[in-house]
Amino acid sequence: MSHPFQKELQVAQEAAKQAGKVVMQYYEGDYHVEQKSRNNPVTTADFESDRVLKEALRTPFPDYGWLSEESRDNPERLAKEFVWVVDPIDGTKEFITGIPEFVISIGLVKGTRPVVGVLYNPVKGEMYAGSQGAGAFLDGRRLSVSKTQELRKATLLVSRTETRNGHVAKFTDYIKAFKPTGSVAYKLGLAAAGNGDVFVSVYSKNEWDICAGDLLVHEAGGIMSDIYGNEIRYNQQDTKIHDGIIAGNEAIAHQMLELTEQLDSQEK
């Protein structure tokens, strides 16, 4: 049975592998690092990966728009029905420190929602891939979010930075465990695979951090929203999602949304 976005999915997986080869030439090697802003590094590998992805994705689909963390934004994308939303390396800090928890993230948006999602971890050789209505897969194995039903039995995927800064400590008494992990996109892949019940972040995100992962979580039977329960829309003029995210198993995600609201009202 063919699915409408099969060609795009195939091209995205090939592009991710090509970019992965380039990235691995730099991994644990020599490259230039700049700081785009505080705690926001970018490397030669990011730019090289961006270049490879742009060519591999845009050549077969020249009419599709382009939004990438490492490319100058072009407002022409706002008028396009289809837009590639790409992070050439999500988890640059992990890449720099040699922690194998970063991915090449490729999402394809139709209108305002993702229809294709690919995450490729070039160190581990893991390929998370899915398209709308066709399921999500890790190296060909169909993914499903976890089945945990009670928050107190849940493992939360969280960022190392938010853990270090004490931003997730308020959840400690309500859950079983935290699982601090690298890249935002990688955490979404893990949530889609059921390797953790839900991913929670109180920090703002960018479209390219979460677009591919959003598709994968939904295709694995989960849900994703900002921390107020609002659906996330893509290919927006403002590419920031200001209100953090909750993603994963539906039962736990709903309980986390309720808990977040409860804790917020107590803080006020």
VENVENJO-V810607 format. One record per backbone hydrogen bond with DSSP energy under -0.5 kcal/mol. CO is the residue of the C=O (numbers start at 0). NH is the residue of the N-H. If there is no record, write none. Layout:
CO_NH / CO_NH
This chain:
2_5 / 4_8 / 5_9 / 6_10 / 7_11 / 8_12 / 9_13 / 10_14 / 11_15 / 12_16 / 13_17 / 14_18 / 15_19 / 16_20 / 17_21 / 18_22 / 19_23 / 20_24 / 21_24 / 21_25 / 22_25 / 22_26 / 25_28 / 31_43 / 33_35 / 33_41 / 36_39 / 39_35 / 39_36 / 41_33 / 42_46 / 43_47 / 44_48 / 45_49 / 46_50 / 47_51 / 48_52 / 49_53 / 50_54 / 51_55 / 52_56 / 53_57 / 54_58 / 56_60 / 58_61 / 60_63 / 64_83 / 65_73 / 66_85 / 67_70 / 72_74 / 73_76 / 74_77 / 75_78 / 76_79 / 80_110 / 81_64 / 82_108 / 83_66 / 83_85 / 84_106 / 85_68 / 86_104 / 88_90 / 89_102 / 90_94 / 91_95 / 92_96 / 93_97 / 93_98 / 94_97 / 97_99 / 98_100 / 100_182 / 102_89 / 102_104 / 103_105 / 103_119 / 104_86 / 105_117 / 106_84 / 107_114 / 107_115 / 108_82 / 108_110 / 109_111 / 109_112 / 111_233 / 112_109 / 114_131 / 115_107 / 116_129 / 117_105 / 118_127 / 119_103 / 119_121 / 120_124 / 120_125 / 125_120 / 125_127 / 126_128 / 126_138 / 127_118 / 128_136 / 129_116 / 130_133 / 130_134 / 134_130 / 135_142 / 136_128 / 136_138 / 137_140 / 139_141 / 140_137 / 149_152 / 150_153 / 150_175 / 153_155 / 153_175 / 153_176 / 154_156 / 154_196 / 154_197 / 155_157 / 155_178 / 156_199 / 157_180 / 158_162 / 159_163 / 160_164 / 161_166 / 161_167 / 162_165 / 167_170 / 168_171 / 170_173 / 170_174 / 171_174 / 176_155 / 178_157 / 180_159 / 182_186 / 183_187 / 184_188 / 185_189 / 186_190 / 187_191 / 188_192 / 189_194 / 190_193 / 193_195 / 196_248 / 197_156 / 197_199 / 198_246 / 200_244 / 204_240 / 205_208 / 205_209 / 206_209 / 206_210 / 209_213 / 210_214 / 211_215 / 212_216 / 213_217 / 214_218 / 215_219 / 216_221 / 217_220 / 218_135 / 219_144 / 222_247 / 224_245 / 225_228 / 229_225 / 236_238 / 238_206 / 239_241 / 240_204 / 240_243 / 242_226 / 244_200 / 245_224 / 246_198 / 247_222 / 248_252 / 249_253 / 250_254 / 251_255 / 252_256 / 253_257 / 254_258 / 255_259 / 256_260 / 257_261 / 258_262 / 259_263 / 260_264 / 261_265 / 262_266 / 263_267
